[in-house]
């Protein structure tokens, strides 16, 4: 009888466990189904198509064409690109006797394939502060063959998608120019340091790149690099004659200059190659003007001196000199005077003193002495 009771209890217990397991399984399945039902649908993979370049510009410098534009680092969805980009550069050459929009059957030389594709380190080498620069350097034979032709450039950025397939942006705006027979570089560039400016001079070129006599040079462009700061050469001015005055400089800063000659023909402009660079480290060796208006007066046991203040922006102060007739002038003040006033109390009664003043700038340059003023010290009573 006890065995029967035990068997019945075991069966009841097992039934209860089975029931609880079934309930737990149903709850877990319900949670899984509810989670699946609440989950958002999967998003399609992002297509990183670069935006269109809209500011492509082209400029002829010697036998090269310099291309510039803003690097497209954004996709058409407005988000930043996360994949590496490639830049394709296209060039079309239209002979002088063909219309600007002519195609290959009308006599234009057209490259359907890119002139060059840049990626990776080559791309980074041409990019500075999101600005892309590339020089299409024409071989001598191509330059002679293309001379007078219209060159049209376009660029396009792309990324790589599934299995390396290109995801191309739109082609950029057209950048057109006419290839001119520009002059050779200017020669004999020199830089002279003056107190107020750096003065540049050079010799005008006499021949073009192809060896013909140089036509009328319409002007010059002056470029400067501040070696104390990072960055390339920047255009600082232009000149109509073979000289230029650069007043925006600082003593103690290393500068480098290059000059290009400018040619214009039928509304088209081109620049020569750079002249040889000239470096200059201007030093301030220019003293201030001698102080003026010095006057002196003996009063209350001292000689009072006053003079007109100097106006140099780099003025550091003044030096006071004194001597007696026939003697050597000695400086009275060890520290420079910041203002045009001085009081001399180291006097001997009955003597005649001659005073003069100099101005000293921050570079230690001292002016000539001012005109002297004589002051008599009365004898002791």
Helices and strands as residue ranges (DSSP letters): H 2-38, E 57-61, E 64-70, E 86-94, G 104-106, E 109-110, E 116-119, H 120-125, E 127-128, E 131-137, H 140-146, E 150-160, G 162-164, E 166-168, E 175-178, E 187-193, E 198-203, E 219-226, E 234-239, E 243-246, E 254-265, E 268-271, E 278-281, E 295-299, E 302-306, E 315-323, E 330-331, E 341-344, E 352-361, E 373-376
